């Protein structure tokens, strides 16, 4: 699904404040894999996610998605494969629009946009049914402006919207960092459910080691722009929580 070879990202090359953010990473992520990336601040995990998303382009190396070379493609040209949920709950939604309108925009994210956005009763019911799975009581409030909701509610809805347009890859950029524990749990359970239900390839970067332990079927640790640990499914299942904490002691 995602094949990364000899990937480097250098900022301020040739200057005194040069930063080698990614240092020769080779990484293959299989279809439907749920990969968790952990690492201290400055380890390169956010840069790696940005390189996969196309928000920044590599200094050298290649990135292939489903056999297509996307190395030089910007993020908007990768949207047919990738949906992304950011740390800030406000980033993934339009505050002034209703919940329903936000879902409709998400449903045509990669399609051809016309002059009107059609919303019929079948689509409304589809949205209500999806929202009801969150258990937040929002399924009967789809005409309510998105801006009136809490951060946790918006983040959970952003996750649901990410699968409205047949994405294959879900990038979770510290999605629970700004949430209270209860909302964070809803968001992570929803991410796990959607990954399974829609057969997504999911990448989560997080500082929350409990989430890193409880979710995903593979975990890598980064430091100084390199992958220093890579535990696949069986090894991750055998990983003890205190052992994971000891990685950062």
N, C-alpha and C positions, 0 to 999 in steps of 0.2 A: 504493500500500500504506500508507505512513505520510505524512500530509500535515500539516505544522506551519505555522501562520500567526501572525505577530505575537506570538511567544511571549516572555513576560517572567516572571522569577522574582526577587522581591525578598525578602530576609531583613531582619528588624528594621526594617521600614518606620516612618518617623517618629522613629527613634532615631539617636543619634550614631554608632552602629556599624552603620548601614545597609550592606547588601551587595547590589549589583545583579549577581546571579549570571548571569542570562540577559537579554540586552538586544535584544529585538525580532527574534528569529530566524524566518526563513522557510526551510523545508526540505521538499523532497519526495523521498522514498526509494521507488524503484520495487520492484515484486515481484521477488524473487530477487537483488536487489542486495546486494553485500558491501561495506559502507561502513566505512572506517577513520577514526576521529577522533583527531587528535593535538592537543597543546597543552601549554603549561607548566602548572605547578601554579596553580590559581586561575583557569584560563582559562574554566571553565564546562562542560567536557566531561562530568564525572561528574554534574553537576546536570542536564544535558540528557538523559543516559541515565536518570537517576532520574525525570525528567518523563515520558519515553516509557514507562517501566515502571509509572508510577503510584505509586512510592514517595513522591514528593512531588507536590503539585498546583501548577499555575502561578498566578501573581498575575493574569495576563491572557493572552489569546491562546487558540488552539484546537489540539487534536491529534485527528486523525481516523485511524482504522485500518480499512482495507477499507471506507471509506465510512461507518463508524460514529463518531460523536462520543464520544470517550472522555475528554475533557478533565477531567471531574469524577469519573471512576471511579477508585477506589483499586486498588492492584496486584492484589488477589485477584480483582477483577472483570475483569481483563485477561488472566488466566491461560489463557483459551481461545485467545488469540493468541500469548502471549509466554512464552518460557522464558529463564531468566537464569543465567549462570555468573559467580560472584563471584571476586574476587582471592584470598580465603582458601579453600583447597581443602576446609576442614572445613565450610564454610557450606552446601554443596550435598548433603551426605549425612548419614545417621543412623549415628553411630559404633557404636552397640550392636547394630544389625541387620546381618544378613548382606548380602553383595553382592546375592544373589537377592532378598531382601526389599526392599532399596532400589530395585531395578529394578521390582518389582511395585508399590510405592507410586508410583513415577514414572509407571507405565502407567495409573494411575487418578487421576492428579493433578487433572484437571478433571471427572472423572465422578462419578456418585452412589456414595457409599461405603456398603457393606453392613456386616454384622457380621463377616464373614470375608473374608480375602484369599486368593482361589484361586490356586494355583500348580500347573499340570499339567505333564506332560512336554514338551508342545509349547512352552509358555512357557519352560521351562528351556532347551530347545534354541535357542530364539530368542535368549535372553540369552547363551548360550555362543557362538553364531555371531557376534553383535555384538561381544562382548568380544575374540574371537579376532582381529578386524581391527586391534586395537591393537598386537599383537605383544608383549605384556607377559607372556604365559604365565598369565593369570588365568582363562582360560575353564574350567579344571578345578578352580577354587577358589571357586565361587560360593556355597558354604556358609560361607566364611570371613567373620568379622566385618569390616565396613568399617573399623573403627577400627584394625585391625592393618596397614593398607596405608600406603604412603608418600603424601606430599602429591601427587606427580605422578601416581601411580596413581589416587588419588581424583578428581583434577581431570579426568583422561581419562575415567573412568567417569561423572562428572557430565555431561560433554558427551554421552556416549551416552544417558544417561537423559533428557536434555532433549528427545530426539526420540521418546520412547516413547509420547507422548500427542498426537501430531499438532499440534504447535505450528507457527505460521507465521513467527514472528519469534524470532530467537536474539540475545540481548544478551550480549556478552562484555565483562565489566567487569575489564579488566587480568588476564586469566585466567592469564598466565604469570609474573606479577610475583614470586610466591613460590616459583618452581620452578627447579631446576637446568636448564642448557641442553638436556640430552638430553630430559628430561621436557617442557620447554617446546616443543621441536620436535614431539614426539608430539602434544601438545595442539593446536598450531596446524595441523598436517597433518590431524588428525581434524576440526577445525572446518571447514576448507576442504572436506574430503570430504563431510561431512554437509550443508553448505550446498548443494553441487551435487546430491547424491543425493536429498535431501528437498525441494529447490527452496525453500530458506529465504531469507528476507530477514534478513541478518546485519549487526549493528552491533558493531564492535570499538573499544573505547577502549584506548589503550596508550601507554606511555612508551618502549617498545622500537621504535626507529626502523627497525631491520632487519626486524622483523615488519611494521611499517607499509609498508615498501617491498616486501616479498616477498608479502604477502597482500592480498586485496581487489581490487575493480575500480573503486573510487572512494575518494578521500581528501579530508577537509576538515581545515583547521587552525583552531583557535579561539583567541581572545585577548579578555580582558575581556568575556566573555559573548557574543561575536559570532563569526560565521564570517568569517574574513579571507582564506581560500583555499578553493577548491572545484575539484578536478581530477577529472573524470569519466574513464571507461575509457580512451579514447585518450590523453588528456593524462597520466593516471597511468602508462600503459605507456611513455611517452616520458620520464618523470621519472627523472633520474639520482640515484643514492643520495647522492652528495655534495651535490647540490642540496637534497635533503630535509634533510640535516644542517645546511645553511646557513640553513634557516628559523629555526633556534634559536641561531645564532651571534651 
